[in-house]
Amino acid sequence: MEKHLYAILLGGKLKENNLMEDHHLVFVVAETEAEAGKLAKKKWEAVEIHVDGTQRIDKVDGFEVKLNKLTDDESEFRINPKYSS
């Protein structure tokens, strides 16, 4: 199955017993929207995390988004195995 880029808007509380909810926008690469939501939740350490919105990103400002897997040698950053494969 092909992987896609997703923007996921998360909601949650930064501390237990907080009255107000905070939000966090994260980007993940996944095969499905459901998988993207699960991966996104692993990127934020909050309480009662839930997905408020999901958008698969295929095009931006007239440009097509294509994903190509890089080797560790080609990458400028290290992949966190906590939320990536």
Residue, then its C-alpha position, 0 to 999 in steps of 0.5 A: m500500500e502507498k504511504h501519504l503525508y497527513a496533517i493531524l490536529l490533536g486535542g488534549k490536556l497538557k496536565e491532568n485536571n486542566l479545565m482547558e484543552d490545548h491543540h497540537l498540529v503534527f505531520v505523519v506519513a502513513e498508509t491510512e487515515a486511521e494509522a495516521g491518527k495513531l501515529a500522531k498521538k504518539k508524537w504528543e505527550a498530553v492527557e486525553i489525546h484525541v484527533d480533532g481533524t485529519q487532512r491527507i496532503d497530496k497537493v500544495d499551491g499547485f505542487e504535487v507532494k511525492l514521498n520518497k524513502l531516504t536512507d539514514d545517510e541521506s537524511e538530515f535528521r534522525i528518525n524517532p522509532k517511537y512513531s516511525s517505521 
